[in-house]
Amino acid sequence: MSRDTGTILLIGASRGLGLGLVREYLHRGWQVVATARDPARAKELAGLADKHGGKLRLEALDVTRPDDAAALAKKLSGTKLDVLFVVAGQASQGVAPIQDATPEQAAAEFVTNSYAPPVVAEALLPLVKPDGTVVFMTSQLGSIERTQGGMELYNASKAALNMLGVNFALRHDKQRVLLMHPGWVKTDMGGSNAPLEVETSVKGMADTIEKRAKGKGISYVDYANAELPW
């Protein structure tokens, strides 16, 4: 898979790291399909589509609605993906113990961060080339070994995503699967104190995906291609 060729589908690309990944892959000359819950309201994404013409295709998808992913798979039938990257996620509670979350908050966090990514990937997997890569945006905060508490609901949801990512890889043992930690990045979610700029993170993630494109199985890695402890 060359740096200047390929097709990537980015799930959840209206802002933050998703939008940064769109820019990075367009810069590399890739064909990009990017989803947003409501593309009509994703002004920056729409601006990139206007600028880059046929290189960027926008589609609507709500990751919490499995039928959306099935409909998109049908709509994109015939498209062959080198990379499917499920970026979408949320951190609704912030730094707080789990007892401070309502059942509704907990359910929403787990549906978005844990349940939805592998379900969406399953629906879209027929579009991925046999030698393509499936990437789930996780976090080092989902590592049991590294946890220091704090964002308990978010941490637990990412640990659950890691487990479901492993099970996805076991079901599709000939596919390359990456669980990707983007670093602590200056986004709405990461906050202004984060040490990394979006541009640094997305370049590192794209480089890491390229370096790990060959082979099978699953890896839990960060944007700098370092293996993370489970």
C-alpha positions as CSV (number, residue, x, y, z in Angstrom):
1,M,0.0,0.0,0.0
2,S,1.7,3.2,-1.2
3,R,1.6,6.5,0.6
4,D,0.2,8.2,-2.5
5,T,-2.5,5.7,-3.5
6,G,-5.4,4.0,-1.8
7,T,-9.0,4.4,-0.6
8,I,-10.0,5.0,3.0
9,L,-13.4,5.2,4.7
10,L,-13.4,7.4,7.8
11,I,-16.3,6.9,10.1
12,G,-17.0,10.0,12.2
13,A,-15.0,12.7,10.3
14,S,-16.9,16.0,10.9
15,R,-14.4,17.4,13.5
16,G,-11.3,16.8,15.6
17,L,-9.2,13.8,14.7
18,G,-11.6,12.5,12.1
19,L,-11.4,15.8,10.2
20,G,-7.7,15.9,10.6
21,L,-7.4,12.4,9.1
22,V,-9.5,13.5,6.1
23,R,-7.0,16.4,5.5
24,E,-4.0,14.1,6.0
25,Y,-5.1,11.4,3.6
26,L,-6.2,14.0,1.0
27,H,-2.7,15.5,1.3
28,R,-1.3,12.0,0.6
29,G,-3.4,11.7,-2.6
30,W,-5.8,9.1,-1.4
31,Q,-9.5,8.7,-2.3
32,V,-11.4,9.5,0.9
33,V,-14.9,8.6,1.9
34,A,-15.9,10.5,5.1
35,T,-19.0,10.1,7.2
36,A,-20.8,12.5,9.5
37,R,-24.0,12.2,11.4
38,D,-25.3,15.2,9.4
39,P,-23.0,16.2,6.5
40,A,-25.1,19.3,5.8
41,R,-23.9,20.7,9.2
42,A,-20.3,19.6,8.8
43,K,-19.1,22.9,7.2
44,E,-15.4,22.3,7.3
45,L,-15.8,18.8,5.8
46,A,-18.1,20.2,3.1
47,G,-15.4,22.9,2.4
48,L,-12.8,20.2,1.9
49,A,-15.2,18.3,-0.5
50,D,-15.6,21.5,-2.5
51,K,-11.9,22.0,-2.7
52,H,-10.9,18.5,-3.5
53,G,-13.7,17.6,-5.9
54,G,-13.9,13.9,-6.6
55,K,-11.1,13.0,-4.1
56,L,-13.5,13.3,-1.2
57,R,-17.0,11.8,-0.9
58,L,-19.3,12.6,2.0
59,E,-21.9,10.3,3.4
60,A,-24.3,10.3,6.3
61,L,-24.0,7.8,9.1
62,D,-25.0,7.6,12.7
63,V,-22.9,4.9,14.4
64,T,-25.5,4.3,17.0
65,R,-27.9,3.1,14.3
66,P,-26.7,-0.2,12.8
67,D,-29.1,0.1,9.8
68,D,-27.1,3.2,8.7
69,A,-24.0,1.1,8.3
70,A,-25.8,-1.6,6.4
71,A,-27.3,1.1,4.1
72,L,-23.9,2.7,3.5
73,A,-22.3,-0.7,2.7
74,K,-25.0,-1.2,0.0
75,K,-24.6,2.4,-1.3
76,L,-20.8,1.9,-1.6
77,S,-21.1,-1.5,-3.2
78,G,-18.2,-1.9,-5.6
79,T,-15.9,0.4,-3.6
80,K,-12.7,-1.4,-2.5
81,L,-11.1,0.0,0.7
82,D,-7.5,-0.2,1.7
83,V,-8.4,1.2,5.1
84,L,-11.6,1.3,7.1
85,F,-11.1,3.6,10.2
86,V,-13.9,3.9,12.8
87,V,-13.0,7.2,14.5
88,A,-16.3,8.1,16.2
89,G,-16.3,8.2,20.0
90,Q,-17.4,10.4,22.9
91,A,-16.3,11.3,26.5
92,S,-19.4,12.6,28.1
93,Q,-18.6,12.4,31.8
94,G,-15.1,13.7,32.1
95,V,-13.0,13.0,35.2
96,A,-15.5,11.4,37.6
97,P,-16.1,8.1,39.4
98,I,-18.5,5.7,37.8
99,Q,-21.2,6.3,40.4
100,D,-21.5,9.8,39.3
101,A,-22.8,8.7,35.9
102,T,-26.4,8.0,35.3
103,P,-27.5,4.7,33.7
104,E,-28.4,6.7,30.6
105,Q,-25.0,8.3,30.4
106,A,-23.3,4.9,30.9
107,A,-25.4,3.3,28.2
108,A,-24.8,6.0,25.7
109,E,-21.0,5.9,26.3
110,F,-20.8,2.2,25.9
111,V,-23.1,2.1,22.8
112,T,-21.0,4.8,21.0
113,N,-17.5,3.8,22.2
114,S,-17.7,0.0,22.6
115,Y,-20.7,-1.5,20.8
116,A,-21.0,0.6,17.7
117,P,-17.4,0.4,16.2
118,P,-17.3,-3.3,15.7
119,V,-20.9,-3.5,14.6
120,V,-20.3,-0.7,12.0
121,A,-17.1,-2.4,10.9
122,E,-18.9,-5.8,10.5
123,A,-21.4,-4.2,8.2
124,L,-18.8,-2.5,6.1
125,L,-16.2,-5.2,6.1
126,P,-17.2,-6.6,2.6
127,L,-15.9,-3.4,1.2
128,V,-12.4,-3.9,2.6
129,K,-9.8,-5.6,0.5
130,P,-8.4,-8.9,1.7
131,D,-5.1,-7.2,2.4
132,G,-6.8,-4.1,3.8
133,T,-6.7,-2.8,7.3
134,V,-9.5,-2.2,9.8
135,V,-8.7,0.4,12.5
136,F,-10.6,1.3,15.6
137,M,-9.9,4.5,17.4
138,T,-9.3,3.5,21.0
139,S,-7.1,5.0,23.8
140,Q,-4.3,4.1,26.1
141,L,-6.8,4.9,28.8
142,G,-8.5,1.6,27.9
143,S,-5.3,-0.3,29.0
144,I,-5.9,-2.2,32.3
145,E,-2.2,-2.0,33.1
146,R,-1.8,1.7,32.5
147,T,-5.0,2.9,34.1
148,Q,-4.7,5.6,36.7
149,G,-8.4,6.2,37.3
150,G,-10.0,9.5,36.5
151,M,-12.3,9.2,33.5
152,E,-13.8,5.9,34.7
153,L,-16.7,5.6,32.3
154,Y,-14.6,6.5,29.2
155,N,-11.7,4.3,30.3
156,A,-14.1,1.3,30.8
157,S,-15.8,1.9,27.4
158,K,-12.4,1.9,25.6
159,A,-11.3,-1.3,27.5
160,A,-14.5,-2.9,26.3
161,L,-13.8,-1.7,22.7
162,N,-10.3,-3.3,23.0
163,M,-12.0,-6.6,24.0
164,L,-14.5,-6.4,21.2
165,G,-11.8,-5.5,18.7
166,V,-9.9,-8.7,19.7
167,N,-13.1,-10.7,19.1
168,F,-13.6,-9.0,15.8
169,A,-10.1,-10.0,14.8
170,L,-10.7,-13.6,15.9
171,R,-13.7,-13.8,13.7
172,H,-11.8,-12.3,10.8
173,D,-8.4,-13.9,11.4
174,K,-7.1,-13.1,7.9
175,Q,-7.7,-9.4,8.3
176,R,-5.3,-6.8,9.6
177,V,-6.9,-5.0,12.6
178,L,-5.4,-2.1,14.6
179,L,-6.6,-0.6,17.9
180,M,-5.2,2.9,17.6
181,H,-4.4,5.3,20.4
182,P,-4.0,8.8,18.8
183,G,-2.1,10.3,21.8
184,W,-3.4,13.1,24.0
185,V,-4.4,15.7,21.4
186,K,-5.7,19.3,21.4
187,T,-9.3,18.7,20.4
188,D,-12.7,19.4,21.9
189,M,-12.3,16.0,23.7
190,G,-8.6,16.3,24.6
191,G,-8.7,19.9,25.8
192,S,-6.3,22.8,25.4
193,N,-3.7,21.3,27.8
194,A,-3.0,18.3,25.5
195,P,0.6,18.2,24.3
196,L,-0.1,17.1,20.7
197,E,-1.5,19.0,17.8
198,V,-4.0,17.3,15.5
199,E,-1.6,17.4,12.6
200,T,1.1,15.5,14.5
201,S,-1.3,12.8,15.6
202,V,-2.9,12.2,12.3
203,K,0.4,12.1,10.4
204,G,1.7,9.6,12.9
205,M,-1.5,7.4,12.7
206,A,-1.4,7.4,8.9
207,D,2.3,6.4,9.0
208,T,1.6,3.7,11.5
209,I,-1.2,2.2,9.5
210,E,1.1,2.1,6.5
211,K,3.9,0.5,8.4
212,R,1.5,-2.2,9.7
213,A,-0.4,-2.8,6.5
214,K,1.2,-6.2,5.9
215,G,0.4,-9.2,8.0
216,K,-2.7,-10.4,9.9
217,G,-4.1,-10.3,13.4
218,I,-4.5,-7.4,15.8
219,S,-2.2,-4.9,17.4
220,Y,-2.8,-2.3,20.1
221,V,-0.6,0.6,19.2
222,D,-0.3,4.4,19.5
223,Y,0.2,7.1,16.8
224,A,4.0,6.7,17.0
225,N,3.7,2.9,16.2
226,A,4.6,1.8,19.8
227,E,2.9,-1.3,21.2
228,L,0.6,-0.7,24.2
229,P,0.0,-3.0,27.1
230,W,-3.4,-4.5,27.4
